Amino acid sequence: MRPHCGSPETDLGLLEQVLCVSESIRQRAEELVEGGVTPYAERELALKGESAKQLRRAEEILERAREVLREGAKAVEQFRRKSQKTPKQ
């Protein structure tokens, strides 16, 4: 895991920031040499694909919810009609 240099939560001096950045660069270089890092463009495409899948899934859920609501509205209407036709005792 690469260090976070100069993030708002840290109060590093200039020397510490330089050391942190150089360590981060070194680690990134090692990751690239080892082939363990997916290039940015590939990561971006993967994220977009995942977002699209989640969006499609959300649309499917919403459509199913609409169907259930329509079925419920029909059932309520049928119940209302039946109750109006049934003589009260």
N, C-alpha and C positions, 0 to 999 in steps of 0.2 A: 504494500500500500504506500503510495506516494504521500509525502508530507504536504500539509496545506500551509503555504508560506504567506504570511501577511494577511491572513483572514481576519475579519473584524474581531473575532474572539481573542486574538493573540496580540501581544504587545512586544514585538520583537524589535531589537535594535537593528541598525543597518547591517552590521557584520553578521548577525544571526540570520537576517533575511537572505543575504548573499549565500551563506552556507546552506541554508535550506533550499534555495532555488538550485544551487549546483547539485545538491543531493537528489533533488527531484529530477533534474535533467539526466543525471547518471542512471537513476533507476529506470527512467523512460527509455534510455538508450539500451539498457540491458534487456528490457521487455521486448523492444523491437528486434534486437539481435536474436533473442530466443523465439521470436515469432508468436509470443503470447498475447499480442495486442491486436485487436481488430481495427483496421483503419477507420478514420472518422466517417468517411462516406458510407462504408458498409454498416457501421453502427447506426448511422442516421436512417438508412434504408430499412434496417431491421426494426428500428423504433417506429417508423412510419407504418410498416407492415403490421406491427403489433397493434398500433393505434387503430388502424383500419379494421382489424379483426375485432377489437373491443367495440368499436362503433357499430359494426354489423351485429355483434352479439346484443348490444344495447337496443338496436332497432328491432331485433327479433323479440326481445323481452317486451318492449313497448307494444309491438303488434299483438303479441299473445295477451297482454294486459287489456288491450282494446277489445279483443275477442271475448275475453272473460266478462268485461263490463257490458258488452252488448248482450251476451247470454244472460247475465244477471238482470239487465233492464227488461229483457223479454220475459224472464221468469216473474219479475215483480209485476209487470203488466198483466200477465196471465192470472196471477194470484189476485190482483185487484179486480179483474173482470169476474173471476169465479166468486169472489166474496160479494160482489154487487148482485150477482144472480141468485146466490143462496139466500133463502128467506131467513130472517133473523128470528130467533126463538125467544 
